[in-house]
Amino acid sequence: MPLNRYFIIMGTGTAIAAASWVMVLLFLNPQVSGAVGVALFFVSFFLVIFGIASIVGYAARRIFRRNVIAFKLVALSFRQAILIAALLTGSLFLQSRGYFTWWTALLLLTFLTLIEAFFSARATSGRHAPQGGVHGT
């Protein structure tokens, strides 16, 4: 997929998610809509943060790392945007339930940091898939 098409799709998706998040904020009452309304809030919030973090992350990396291939920057931005969105959405969810404290935030941050460290180490080791095809030969 060409890079400009990726940004058109990502930008459009982020705009749609932002519009849906605003609509959820304005038109849904969490006490009346129940779990569905709350789930719509968190899903749309996650998608907005994910889209913004992905686009901004790529743009920042492109400015500071001009000699890196674009698809590698997109993949890194995409992965880290998911983690950032999970951190913010998870924190907001914990806060909504009354469980957000400094140590739960630290646990969530540590867990997501370990996930990023795993994928980062895997990417630098050069072992993305087993060698030798289906049977490993």
Secondary structure in CASP SS format (residue, H / E / C, confidence):
PFRMAT SS
TARGET T0000
AUTHOR 0000-0000-0000
METHOD secondary structure of the structure
MODEL  1
M C 1.00
P C 1.00
L H 1.00
N H 1.00
R H 1.00
Y H 1.00
F H 1.00
I H 1.00
I H 1.00
M H 1.00
G H 1.00
T H 1.00
G H 1.00
T H 1.00
A H 1.00
I H 1.00
A H 1.00
A H 1.00
A H 1.00
S H 1.00
W H 1.00
V H 1.00
M H 1.00
V H 1.00
L H 1.00
L H 1.00
F H 1.00
L C 1.00
N C 1.00
P H 1.00
Q H 1.00
V H 1.00
S H 1.00
G H 1.00
A H 1.00
V H 1.00
G H 1.00
V H 1.00
A H 1.00
L H 1.00
F H 1.00
F H 1.00
V H 1.00
S H 1.00
F H 1.00
F H 1.00
L H 1.00
V H 1.00
I H 1.00
F H 1.00
G H 1.00
I H 1.00
A H 1.00
S H 1.00
I H 1.00
V H 1.00
G H 1.00
Y H 1.00
A H 1.00
A H 1.00
R H 1.00
R H 1.00
I H 1.00
F H 1.00
R C 1.00
R C 1.00
N C 1.00
V C 1.00
I C 1.00
A H 1.00
F H 1.00
K H 1.00
L H 1.00
V H 1.00
A H 1.00
L H 1.00
S H 1.00
F H 1.00
R H 1.00
Q H 1.00
A H 1.00
I H 1.00
L H 1.00
I H 1.00
A H 1.00
A H 1.00
L H 1.00
L H 1.00
T H 1.00
G H 1.00
S H 1.00
L H 1.00
F H 1.00
L H 1.00
Q H 1.00
S H 1.00
R H 1.00
G C 1.00
Y C 1.00
F C 1.00
T C 1.00
W H 1.00
W H 1.00
T H 1.00
A H 1.00
L H 1.00
L H 1.00
L H 1.00
L H 1.00
T H 1.00
F H 1.00
L H 1.00
T H 1.00
L H 1.00
I H 1.00
E H 1.00
A H 1.00
F H 1.00
F H 1.00
S H 1.00
A H 1.00
R H 1.00
A H 1.00
T H 1.00
S H 1.00
G C 1.00
R C 1.00
H C 1.00
A C 1.00
P C 1.00
Q C 1.00
G C 1.00
G C 1.00
V C 1.00
H C 1.00
G C 1.00
T C 1.00
END
